[in-house]
Amino acid sequence: MSYDNPIQSEFYGDNVRWFIATVIDASPPFGFEGRVKIRVHGLHSPETYLLPQQDLPWAQCVLPTTEGGMSGIGKVPKLQANALVFGFFMDGMQSQTPVVVGSLPHIEIPTFLQDQQQNEDVGDDSKPSNVFQSFVGFFAPKFNVDDENNISDARQLSFGGGQDSRVKYAVQFFINIGYTENQALALTSGLFIKSGMATGGSGLCDWETTRFRRLKMFSDLFHRFTVQIFFVAFELRTFKTDANIKLLATEKLDADDGACQVVAKDYLDSKNTKEREELIGLIEDKARELKEDNG
Amino acid sequence: MPQSSQFSITKCHITADRLGGFDKKFYDVKSQIVELNIYESLENAFLSGTISIIDDKGLYDIINFDGTERIKIEIAGMGENINPVFERTFIMTGIDNMIKAKDNASIFVFGLLDEHAYISEVQRLRNSYRGTLSDIIAKISAQSLDKDIDVSYTLDGNQQIIDSIQTEMRVIVPNLAPLEAMQWLLSRATTKTGSPFYLWSTVHDDNLRLGNLDVMLKQQAFNHKLPYNYNSANISTAEKQNEFAQGFTVKAIDERGSGDTLTLAQSGSISADYCVTNLNTGQIFMKKYDIDTLLTNLNNEGTIDKRFQNVFDDKFKLKDKPINEYRSAIIHNVVSSGTYGEFKSYHDEYDKPLHLKKLESSAIKNLLFKNMRTVVVPGTAFFVGKAAVGDIVNLNIRNDNTENPTNEDNTIDQNKSGHHLIHDLRHTFRETSHEVTMTVCKLERKGTKESNLSGRGAKQRLQIKKNSRDLTLRNKRLI
């Protein structure tokens, strides 16, 4: 098959390439209804730093002939994230236009991470942070950070350089787990504005009662900086998936619907309009400052 | 008798990483070289080659040849002109052929490949990129191959870059080697006339060169005032000519498979319907492609002079119907806008008529192949003039019928002569001779170029080339 021409043959049906993929996101935004975001096995790099989630294609899904096949009529696909799907590329070897034909029911065996945790004592204390133990090993930045200083005064923290190292650690951690630089800067700036990276009091995010209770349930070592950072990632994947989807969908830092706005509105839950606008401004300023510092 | 060249191989060292590299241990095989071929092609962003070595010292056995050896070749001028004009290290990829010459000697033909091409082949890309096609290509080149890209062949007469008209897009490279991925992306890039882009490599520098056909065809020939001449008298009297005239003699010319209109028609290069179904909206877009419109656009842009084009006979009719009014191909493609969110995918176009550029680009490439010929000339001027693939060469081929010339022009074969684009090129070094075998092509008969050459584009491109290629005084005289 030749790659050297966007037109591979006279008739598109002569080029077919089938695939198996995992559904990464089954909640398409407005305008993308009926599509699922997929990561194709063997073709889309599993490393999120090479192929971030936001760059993956929204594949159209084929529906059965019992549906109307027209806009606004009939059922919509009900695939869930992590579904295993079968489909084909309409453009064959060029592989830019995927279509999902159906799903493959499968028995979900433990993942590599879960396998590693088999001998861990996760039953007795039922702390979700145990699930994140391996996560830490894989994705945590490889430099020392002021982890145990549990003060609530940000100024005091900044004197020893602890604040800077925590900022650096947070940005690197969020990039490592698949966020873009802008998204990582927005998240870190949000934490900085809320707490000055101090873990004391109600934590990095100045979490309100329910969320702080979840943090305590997350780990007995909830006062540690790294644990709280992992909890932010944990929240984004569990209780704050809406914020996570919006965050992954944006590439801008400080525009409308930019990462800073998403962090302020959807992750930090700033309800009051005036406070929120102020918060967005502060986060944007901080994010820009961090970006400039990073060069 | 081969004509001697001003350039010859001055250094040829073989080593391997396991031997410690060129700094530690190498074998000098300069005196054992039988023949060296170096290939350039507009379609390849790397150099390749072959070297034939007579081995009467058991080197093959001593080195324990494994296809991982490196060979450093240096070519320099003879006599007072001693500065190297070519210095490059290739990887010896394998043995193409081995002949036992006598009991104590064998001739080995080794394949040569640029190191960055080797690096490319041992990688596969399957990650995402955003940006314009040239941005993405430059990014892959820098990240995967550590190569700069020279864009001087995209500069118009005002020194403005003529980039591809395809706007920013998001692509996921489908498991391709970096060079393969770059060519895949490049095949999507066109100028507003539909002219294709090329990425290639030359013997004159280590960069990759990016250019488009519009700019290439508007260039001044590197030997504009000194065309390569061919007539049978040249060949028989070559030794009597002075050295300078010998350097501009066509030694052989060969033409095969050219002038084929039927193949052009079958490929859809003369006329076609181009249709696209957008799966997101269900809409079908249809546009007719016609070679006549394409040539008019190239004419309007100053790339060719349509009056002199010789790739399409607009008077040719089948059943009283011009051939370009038939639909010799019906091409249908599928796109799905929105697959990559707010970004265009590789196939998408916001402006629907731009879909047609995909077909125009491949049609123009096919038109070039219609007028393709192979010419063998002495190689000296190619190093002196820094000429390479992507440049224009001027040929002067004597007409087959010169018994009754009606005027001076009649002695020249208008089809074979004139300005040609160099598409492929082979440098061959044997002892002291240096010969170039080039595949050249063009879209017009001779006589059209005067109008193009007097255009501002040609002169200003030359300035850019002079600055960027550091031509010597002698080169200026030549040009």
Interface residues (C-beta under 8 A of the other chain):
Chain A: Y3 D4 N5 P6 I7 E10 F11 Y12 G31 F32 R35 G42 L43 H44 S45 E47 L50 L51 P52 Q54 D55 L56 P57 W58 A59 Q60 M90 D91 M93 Q94 S95 Q96 T97 P98 V99 A249
Chain B: E43 R126 N127 S128 R130 R170 V171 I172 P174 N175 L176 E180 Q183 W184 S187 R188 G268 T277 L279 N280 A329 I330 I331 H332 N333 V334 V335 S336 G338 T339 Y340 G341 S345 Y346 H347 K358 L359 S362
